[in-house]
Amino acid sequence: MRGVGAPASRSFAKPVRQQARQVPAGPAGQQTIRRQNLGLVMQAVMEDGPSSRASIASTVGLTRSTVSSLVEELLSRGLLSDRGQQASGSVGRPGRLVGLSDRTVGLGLEINVDYLAASVLDLSGGVRFEQFVRHENRGMPIEVVLDKLGDLARTALTAVEQHGLMSVGTAIAVPGLVDAETGTLLTAPNLGWSDTQIGREMARRLGRPNQYLSVQNEANLAAQGELWEGNGRRWGDFVLVSGEIGVGGAVVVEGELLMSGAGMSGELGHLSVDPEGPACPCGSRGCLERIVGQEALLAAAHLDAEVGTSIGLPDGGVQALVERAEAGDPMTVAALERAARVLGQACASVANLVAPNTIVLGGIYAPLFPWLADPFRAEFECRSFVARYSGVAVVQSELGPAAAVRGAASLTLRAVCADPQLVDAVAGSG
Ligand SMILES: [Zn+2]
């Protein structure tokens, strides 16, 4: 299994030549410089679109011959493709253009409490495959769940490869504490799982041992999904509150996810809001998600908390909640108002600590936003003097429950674009 510790930044990485001087001389140092420069060329093409080798050289500050060699390697690894002759009229002799390959895709997978998901994105952000499958994962042997996820992954890969697409790696979103360096799920209270080598187990099931593979907390990946594939770049510094059976939280500052504790952040749902409240599998009481998580919300509205309700299927419980709220059912509207107030209280504390520009309600809170927004804002502004003073927007997630699995696919693409040597060279590309 190969991977990178930190997600690639959307921002342009500039100081390569300066870095080059700091890297030790010799083959190892030269190899490091080349890896960095491959990433720089990818960044330049991502930002500028189809470009000639000469214009890339000018952008990244490397010689034309160096850039030609880097571009050849990126063509051989299938990350760039030839886009034909540059139009005449350009400065200097027209060259051939290279652009991002439209064949390269990344696979995102998600294990949540009551469903599994797969999404395949291309380098332009296009969704080439996406599927959510109801699956009650609680109390299920881990091997059975991972086998099912492996089946879903193979279905996704087969579907996109039939269209000539090339998957360059996989990231997996999981609802719990993760050691991202080793791909280990340390504990997932809602699943009852601990110390599971998700990365190693899924690498074996995917049968692609040399490909990039990363395992991360689902709330952190959802925030990155919103940032990279949704509206996140318009929100400034934001906190994503993602409702499922659990409730995840993630903080993005200056376009970067705050990820402390080697990937163990994101557990907003275990903020205790009622010390005498219901017991939580995490060992505490009255955790936020026991009060405003999907199952608590459905129970408060007297709806069955059946499997798969978080994924918006036509017969799912969250959809039933939306329909009843639309019809003005008093019990449903009251349950949503109560949940919104508790959520607003919790987020007021978060805002006092983090002072974000925006709070984003995601996961199941996205389709329920029309009923949550007003009571949430009232409680939030009443309890957060930072919000009253600085003005914090409260908005609806665009991606909703799809944010984490799309964030996972996007992370894969960003990781290999930042370090193209994570992708093996392929025959016949270009
Ligand atoms: Zn808890």
Boltz pocket constraint, residues with backbone or C-beta under 6 A from the ligand:
constraints:
  - pocket:
      binder: B
      contacts: [[A, 269], [A, 270], [A, 271], [A, 280], [A, 281], [A, 282], [A, 283], [A, 284], [A, 285], [A, 287]]
      max_distance: 6.0
